[in-house]
Amino acid sequence: MLKVLVIAYYFPPMGLSGVQRTLKFVKYMKDYNWEPTVITTDDVGYFAHDLSLKKELDETNVKVIRVSGKDPNSVLSKFGTIKLPREFIRKVFNKVSQTLFIPDNKIIWAKKAYQKAEELLNKESFDVVFVTAPPFSSSYVFSQLKMNYDIPLVMDYRDLWYESYFAFYPTPFHKSANKKLEYKTLQAADRVIVTNRKIKEKLLSDFQFLTHNDVVIISHGFDPEDFQITEAIPKHNNRMVLTYSGIFMVYNSPEYLLKAFK
């Protein structure tokens, strides 16, 4: 069986969407002859903890190595699940954080995770390193593996980095620095995985050394085991039911869809 070292800051018992993508990847890797080892964060304070995901992880018997860091979530670990702050406060915090840290406030954790990865790579062999982001500090720090180890490196983009809608650049220096870090990171990657065509097109446009085959789309899927319903819910012939399993934001507002129903 081939061995993959997975670097994922967001991982159970944390919840929310980014956690589920990586968990489900790891859960089914053995079905494709890949044995994963995961390096993730230790206990942190976070907006959502999902014990069902933790239980699902435990049932996989995947080796998980937890590394503590000095990021804000680690500092708040004693508080466990934290109430999501009001939007205004959250935006202020994000702007302060992106001003002080490049590329993000997980950089210290990423360096500690890198040290742990080096310990593992010096003891045992892996066939590939898989880094999922955000946080993109993990992507950049682990891009340095190419200089020290002859091992394929795969970068998983759950969101955009330099061109992200969430990015805040208080100065031209911040913007330039992030693009340079992303450039170096992508140059080190053997393959880049993205969640949708838009991200792929952005990367190919911004970093023209990338080829079409360098960037692979693996969209968000679903786990059939999560939908083993014994009895289907009766349908109402006089009612249309629309399901959107995502987050509404400025750039993907339901406004125009709802207006069309009027």
For each residue, the residues with C-beta under 8 A, 3 or more apart:
1: 30 33 34 35
2: 33 34 35 127 128
3: 34 35 36 37 124 125 126 127
4: 29 34 35 36 37 126 127 128 129 130
5: 36 37 39 117 120 121 126 128 129 130
6: 22 25 26 36 37 38 39 130 132
7: 38 39 40 113 117 129 130 131 132 138 142
8: 11 22 38 39 40 132
9: 40 41 106 109 110 113 134 135 138
10: 14 16 18 19 22 40 132 134
11: 8 14 19 22 23 38 40 41 57 64
12: 15 19 23 50 53 54 56 57
13: 49 50 51 53 54
14: 10 11 19 44 46 48 49 50
15: 12 19 46 48 49 50 53
16: 10 19 20 47 48 50
17: 20 21 220 246 247
18: 10 21 22 132 134 158
19: 10 11 12 14 15 16 22 23 50 53
20: 16 17 23 24 53
21: 17 18 24 25 132 158 195 220
22: 6 8 10 11 18 19 25 26 132 156
23: 11 12 19 20 26 27 53 56 57
24: 20 21 27 28 221 223
25: 6 21 22 28 29 130 132
26: 6 22 23 29 36 38 57 60 62
27: 23 24 56 57 60 62 223
28: 24 25 31 32
29: 4 25 26 32 34 35 36
30: 1 33 34 35 36 60
31: 28
32: 28 29
33: 1 2 30
34: 1 2 3 4 29 30
35: 1 2 3 4 29 30
36: 3 4 5 6 26 29 30 62 63 130
37: 3 4 5 6 62 63 64 65 120 126
38: 6 7 8 11 26 62 63 64 65
39: 5 6 7 8 65 67 113 116 117 120
40: 7 8 9 10 11 64 65 66 67
41: 9 11 44 66 67 68 69 71 73 74 109
42: 66 67 68 69 74 77
43: 66 68 74 77
44: 14 41 71 73 74 76 77
45: 73 74 75 76 77 78 79 80 81 82
46: 14 15 49 73 81 82
47: 16 81 82 83 84
48: 14 15 16 81
49: 13 14 15 46 80 81
50: 12 13 14 15 16 19 53 54
51: 13 54 55
52: 55 56
53: 12 13 15 19 20 23 50 56 57
54: 12 13 50 51 57 58
55: 51 52 58 59
56: 12 23 27 52 53 59 60
57: 11 12 23 26 27 53 54 60 62 64
58: 54 55 61
59: 55 56
60: 26 27 30 56 57
61: 58
62: 26 27 36 37 38 57
63: 36 37 38
64: 11 37 38 40 57
65: 37 38 39 40 116 120
66: 40 41 42 43
67: 39 40 41 42 109 112 113 116
68: 41 42 43 74 109 112
69: 41 42 74 106 108 109 110 112 113
70: 74 75 108 109
71: 41 44 74 75 105 106 108 109
72: 75 76 97 105
73: 41 44 45 46 76 77
74: 41 42 43 44 45 68 69 70 71 77 109
75: 45 70 71 72
76: 44 45 72 73 79 82
77: 42 43 44 45 73 74 80
78: 45
79: 45 76 82
80: 45 49 77
81: 45 46 47 48 49
82: 45 46 47 76 79
83: 47
84: 47 90
85: 89 90 93
86: 89 90
87: 90 91
88: 91 92
89: 85 86 92 93
90: 84 85 86 87 93 94
91: 87 88 94 95
92: 88 89 95 96
93: 85 89 90 96 97
94: 90 91 97 98 166 168
95: 91 92 98 99 168 170
96: 92 93 99 100
97: 72 93 94 100 101 104 105
98: 94 95 101 104 167 168 169 170 174
99: 95 96 168 170 174
100: 96 97 105
101: 97 98 104 105 107 137
102: 107 174 177 178 181
103: 107 135 136 137 140 161 177 178 181 182
104: 97 98 101 107 134 135 136 137
105: 71 72 97 100 101 135
106: 9 69 71 109 110 135 137 138
107: 101 102 103 104 110 111 137 141
108: 69 70 71 111 112
109: 9 41 67 68 69 70 71 74 106 112 113 135 137
110: 9 69 106 107 113 114 135 137 138 140 141 142
111: 107 108 114 115 141
112: 67 68 69 108 109 115 116
113: 7 9 39 67 69 109 110 116 117 138 141 142
114: 110 111 117 118 141 142 144 145
115: 111 112 118 119
116: 39 65 67 112 113 119 120
117: 5 7 39 113 114 120 121 129 142 145
118: 114 115 121 122 148
119: 115 116 122 123
120: 5 37 39 65 116 117 123 124 126
121: 5 117 118 124 125 126 145 149 151
122: 118 119
123: 119 120
124: 3 120 121
125: 3 121
126: 3 4 5 37 120 121 129 151
127: 2 3 4 151 152
128: 2 4 5 151 152 153 154
129: 4 5 7 117 126 142 145 151 152 153 154
130: 4 5 6 7 25 36 154 156
131: 7 138 139 142 153 154 155 156
132: 6 7 8 10 18 21 22 25 138 156 158
133: 136 138 139 155 156 157 158 159 161
134: 9 10 18 104 158 159
135: 9 103 104 105 106 109 110 138
136: 103 104 133 139 140 161 181 182 185
137: 101 103 104 106 107 109 110 140 141
138: 7 9 106 110 113 131 132 133 135 141 142
139: 131 133 136 142 143 155 161 182 185
140: 103 110 136 137 143 181 182 184 185
141: 107 110 111 113 114 137 138 144
142: 7 110 113 114 117 129 131 138 139 145 153
143: 139 140 146 153 184 185 187 188 189
144: 114 141 147 148 188
145: 114 117 121 129 142 148 149 151 153 188
146: 143 149 153 188
147: 144
148: 118 144 145
149: 121 145 146
150:
151: 121 126 127 128 129 145
152: 127 128 129 190 191
153: 128 129 131 142 143 145 146 188 189 190
154: 128 129 130 131 189 190 191 192 193
155: 131 133 139 185 186 189 191 192 193
156: 22 130 131 132 133 192 193 194
157: 133 160 161 192 193 194 195 199 203
158: 18 21 132 133 134 195
159: 133 134 164 166 195 199
160: 157 163 164 165 167 199 202
161: 103 133 136 139 157 164 167 178 182
162: 167 175 178 179 182 206
163: 160 167 202 206
164: 159 160 161 167
165: 160 249 250 251
166: 94 159
167: 98 160 161 162 163 164 178
168: 94 95 98 99
169: 98 172 174 175 178
170: 95 98 99 174
171: 174 175
172: 169 175 176
173: 176 177
174: 98 99 102 169 170 171 177 178
175: 162 169 171 172 178 179
176: 172 173 179 180
177: 102 103 173 174 180 181
178: 102 103 161 162 167 169 174 175 181 182
179: 162 175 176 182 183 206
180: 176 177 183 184
181: 102 103 136 140 177 178 184 185
182: 103 136 139 140 161 162 178 179 185 186 207
183: 179 180 186 187 207
184: 140 143 180 181 187 188
185: 136 139 140 143 155 181 182 188 189
186: 155 182 183 189 192 203 207 209 210
187: 143 183 184 209
188: 143 144 145 146 153 184 185
189: 143 153 154 155 185 186 192 214
190: 152 153 154
191: 152 154 155 214 215 216
192: 154 155 156 157 186 189 203 210 214 215 216
193: 154 155 156 157 215 216 217 218
194: 156 157 199 200 203 215 216 217 218
195: 21 157 158 159 199 217 218 219 220
196: 199 200 217 219
197: 200 201 217
198: 201 202
199: 157 159 160 194 195 196 202 203
200: 194 196 197 203 204 215 217
201: 197 198 204 205
202: 160 163 198 199 205 206
203: 157 186 192 194 199 200 206 207 210 215
204: 200 201 207 208 210 212 215
205: 201 202 208
206: 162 163 179 202 203
207: 182 183 186 203 204 210
208: 204 205
209: 186 187
210: 186 192 203 204 207 214 215
211: 214 215
212: 204 215
213: 216
214: 189 191 192 210 211
215: 191 192 193 194 200 203 204 210 211 212
216: 191 192 193 194 213
217: 193 194 195 196 197 200
218: 193 194 195
219: 195 196
220: 17 21 195
221: 24
222: 226 227
223: 24 27 226 227
224: 227 228
225: 228
226: 222 223
227: 222 223 224
228: 224 225
229: 232 233
230:
231:
232: 229
233: 229
234:
235:
236: 239 241
237:
238:
239: 236
240:
241: 236
242:
243:
244: 248 254
245:
246: 17 252
247: 17 252
248: 244 252 253 254
249: 165 252 253
250: 165 253
251: 165
252: 246 247 248 249
253: 248 249 250 256
254: 244 248 257 258
255: 258 259
256: 253 259 260
257: 254 260 261
258: 254 255 261 262
259: 255 256 262
260: 256 257
261: 257 258
262: 258 259
